[in-house]
């Protein structure tokens, strides 16, 4: 299945081996029509992604999404998720775009997953690459346009994980169709913002940077209190302190003795 977009980028010197249905990107998806019998969105049938390249011995690689029921995350994020990873076929939301959602994608990418990022032209990919995001297996669609549901459906058919910031509020019909595509492909959809019915929701309650003195200094690390809740097995609220990032640029757990005192060392910003 090809990517439907006006512009698709792969973070490498080679072009992605994907066909582009440019004509479909010029018209929005009809939300009133019933989905085709095969469950795909309009204009995306009869389009295929190439098979993954064979290894030197002629066998195909085992993709992360096929090994078990979850995609891996960085160790510091495991306690925020009910299964210690991103459950396949699920939607996970993060209230705002930033290092937290990139860190959620980095673990799966480092483990071999293909990832797509749609609707986030300002994505800080250098920072994500430092966390483990593999540039050679990342597809970018900076501006998916009015046909964004088709773009996302195509990405979900070809990637184990898709990070999306919807350019518009998704209707119930669009959500249902994309979730059907998600379950069929057994991947994970990370959404910036709200997605009614998401299995897991994460947000930052409190955060601040260390390194600033009385009017001087240099930002060195960010300490953040992150909370997660959701539906079903994720209904119980989980809260953790994280270095997001730590001084070395990585994401790690912040132990209670290490959490800075706000009045002395931390410029605190509380979520509204």
Residue pairs with C-beta under 8 A, 6 or more apart in sequence:
1 40
1 44
1 47
1 48
1 49
1 153
1 154
1 157
1 158
2 18
2 19
2 20
2 21
2 44
2 47
2 48
2 49
2 154
3 16
3 18
3 19
3 20
3 21
3 139
3 141
3 151
3 154
3 155
3 158
4 20
4 21
4 24
4 25
4 43
4 44
4 147
4 150
4 151
4 154
5 20
5 25
5 141
5 144
5 145
5 147
5 151
6 22
6 25
6 143
6 145
7 141
7 142
7 143
8 16
8 18
8 20
8 139
8 140
8 141
9 139
9 140
9 141
9 142
10 16
10 138
10 139
10 140
11 125
11 135
11 136
11 138
11 140
12 135
12 136
16 139
17 50
18 49
18 50
18 139
18 158
19 47
21 43
21 44
21 47
23 43
24 42
24 43
24 44
24 147
24 150
25 144
25 145
25 147
25 150
25 151
26 147
27 146
27 147
28 146
28 147
29 41
29 42
29 147
29 149
29 150
29 174
30 42
31 171
31 173
31 174
32 173
33 42
35 41
35 177
35 180
36 42
36 45
38 45
39 180
39 181
39 184
40 153
40 181
41 149
41 150
41 153
41 177
41 181
42 150
43 150
44 150
44 153
44 154
44 157
47 154
49 157
49 158
51 60
52 60
52 61
52 63
53 61
54 60
55 61
61 112
63 112
63 113
63 114
63 160
64 71
64 72
64 108
64 111
64 112
64 113
64 160
65 71
65 88
65 113
65 160
65 185
65 186
65 187
65 188
66 186
69 83
69 87
69 88
70 83
70 84
70 85
70 86
70 87
70 88
71 85
71 86
71 88
71 107
71 108
71 111
71 113
71 160
71 161
71 187
71 188
72 85
72 86
72 107
72 108
72 111
73 81
73 84
73 85
73 86
73 103
73 104
73 107
73 108
74 103
74 106
74 107
74 131
74 132
74 251
75 252
75 253
76 103
76 240
76 242
76 243
76 251
76 252
76 253
77 103
77 104
77 107
77 242
77 251
78 84
78 85
79 238
79 240
79 253
80 202
80 226
80 228
80 238
80 240
81 87
81 200
81 228
81 234
82 200
82 233
82 234
82 236
83 233
85 107
86 92
86 104
86 108
86 161
86 188
86 190
87 188
87 199
87 200
88 186
88 187
88 188
89 182
89 183
89 186
89 187
89 188
90 182
90 188
90 189
90 198
90 199
90 200
91 179
91 182
91 188
91 189
91 191
91 195
91 197
91 198
91 199
91 200
92 104
92 188
92 189
92 190
92 191
92 198
92 199
92 200
92 201
92 202
93 190
93 191
93 192
93 193
93 194
93 195
93 198
93 200
93 201
93 202
94 100
94 101
94 104
94 190
94 191
94 192
94 201
94 202
94 203
95 193
95 201
95 202
95 203
95 204
95 271
96 192
96 193
96 203
96 204
97 120
97 122
97 123
97 165
97 192
98 204
99 124
99 127
99 128
99 131
99 222
99 244
99 245
99 251
100 202
100 204
100 224
100 226
100 244
101 163
101 190
101 192
102 123
102 124
102 127
102 128
102 131
102 133
102 163
103 128
103 131
103 244
103 251
104 190
104 202
105 115
105 117
105 128
105 133
105 161
105 163
105 190
106 128
106 131
106 132
106 133
107 132
108 115
108 160
108 161
108 188
109 115
109 132
109 133
109 134
109 137
109 138
109 161
110 131
110 132
110 133
110 134
112 134
112 137
113 137
113 159
113 160
113 161
114 137
114 138
114 139
114 158
114 159
114 160
114 161
115 133
115 134
115 137
115 138
115 139
115 159
115 160
115 161
115 162
115 163
116 138
116 139
116 140
116 141
116 155
116 156
116 158
116 159
116 161
116 162
116 163
117 123
117 125
117 138
117 139
117 140
117 141
117 162
117 163
117 164
118 140
118 141
118 144
118 148
118 151
118 152
118 155
118 162
118 163
118 164
118 165
119 141
119 142
119 143
119 144
119 148
119 164
119 165
119 166
119 167
119 192
120 142
120 163
120 165
120 192
121 142
121 143
123 140
123 163
125 133
125 135
125 138
127 245
127 249
129 135
130 249
130 250
131 249
131 250
131 251
139 155
139 158
139 159
141 151
141 155
143 167
144 151
144 152
144 167
145 151
145 167
146 167
148 166
148 167
148 168
149 170
149 174
149 177
149 178
152 162
152 164
152 178
152 189
153 177
153 178
153 181
155 162
156 162
156 178
156 181
156 182
156 185
156 187
156 189
157 181
157 185
159 187
160 187
160 188
161 187
161 188
161 189
161 190
162 187
162 188
162 189
162 190
163 190
163 192
164 189
164 190
164 191
164 192
165 191
165 192
165 193
166 191
166 193
170 178
170 195
172 196
175 195
175 196
175 197
178 189
179 189
179 197
182 188
182 189
189 195
191 198
197 231
198 230
198 231
199 230
199 231
199 232
199 234
200 228
200 229
200 230
200 234
201 228
201 229
201 230
202 226
202 227
202 228
203 226
203 227
203 271
204 224
204 225
204 226
204 227
204 244
204 271
205 225
205 226
205 227
205 239
205 270
205 271
206 224
206 225
206 268
206 269
206 270
206 271
207 222
207 223
207 224
207 225
207 244
207 268
207 269
208 222
208 223
208 224
208 260
208 262
208 266
208 267
208 268
208 269
209 219
209 220
209 221
209 222
209 266
209 267
210 219
210 220
210 221
210 222
210 223
210 260
210 265
210 266
211 217
211 218
211 219
211 220
211 221
212 218
212 219
212 267
220 247
221 243
221 245
221 246
221 247
222 243
222 244
222 245
223 241
223 242
223 243
223 244
223 254
223 259
223 260
223 266
224 241
224 242
224 243
224 244
225 239
225 240
225 241
225 242
226 239
226 240
226 241
226 242
226 244
227 237
227 238
227 239
228 234
228 237
228 238
228 239
229 235
229 236
229 237
229 238
240 253
241 253
241 254
241 255
241 256
241 259
242 251
242 252
242 253
242 254
243 250
243 251
243 252
243 253
243 254
244 251
245 251
246 252
260 266
262 268
